[in-house]
């Protein structure tokens, strides 16, 4: 077995592994890319568009290209519905999340997402 020095992978007095960057326990470390299995936050650029097709001329605001996480979409849809004072829904389409709001709220949504 190879003996790896402590300055490469430091350990605390109890022998637990520490993060080489922040010197916290590996289980408590929040440094980016220290552990390859740790999920990294993906930045998304949502698409905001207006749509009338199949709605008898009524306008809806579509926010697409969102992460396909149901909890995240539910929370975002609720916040946007409260902010705009309108109804709406969320769903998954083609591996991405979509939030749909009733009415033309493109400016409000753009300001909210920034």
C-alpha positions, -999 to +999 in steps of 0.1 A: +000+000+000+012+035-008+016+059+020+001+093+009+014+123+028-010+143+049-004+175+029-019+159-002-050+145+016-050+159+051-067+142+080-081+155+113-068+142+147-095+114+146-082+102+112-111+115+091-104+129+056-103+167+052-108+187+021-074+200+009-089+234+000-112+244+029-099+220+055-134+209+065-145+172+067-150+158+032-187+151+041-192+188+050-171+202+022-189+224-004-160+232-026-168+229-063-154+199-082-136+184-052-156+152-054-164+141-090-196+124-079-210+156-062-237+172-083-226+206-098-250+235-102-258+239-138-265+274-151-295+275-173-306+301-198-344+299-200-363+307-232-392+331-227-418+333-255-454+341-261-477+316-277-513+317-291-515+284-310-543+261-299-557+286-274-584+304-293-563+336-296-555+338-259-518+346-252-497+326-228-461+332-217-439+301-220-406+298-200-387+268-214-353+252-211-356+249-174-341+220-153-364+189-153-368+190-115-404+188-104-400+206-071-380+234-087-406+239-114-435+238-089-418+265-067-409+287-097-444+284-112-459+294-078-436+324-074-443+336-110-480+332-106-480+352-075-457+379-090-479+382-122-512+377-106-523+351-131-528+314-135-504+289-149-489+255-148-456+236-152-447+204-171-419+184-186-414+185-223-385+168-243-363+164-212-367+200-200-390+219-177-416+244-190-436+269-170-467+283-187-484+315-175-518+329-187-514+363-204-485+384-217-460+387-188-427+386-207-413+418-191-422+407-156-407+372-161-375+386-175-371+410-146-378+382-121-354+358-136-325+383-138 
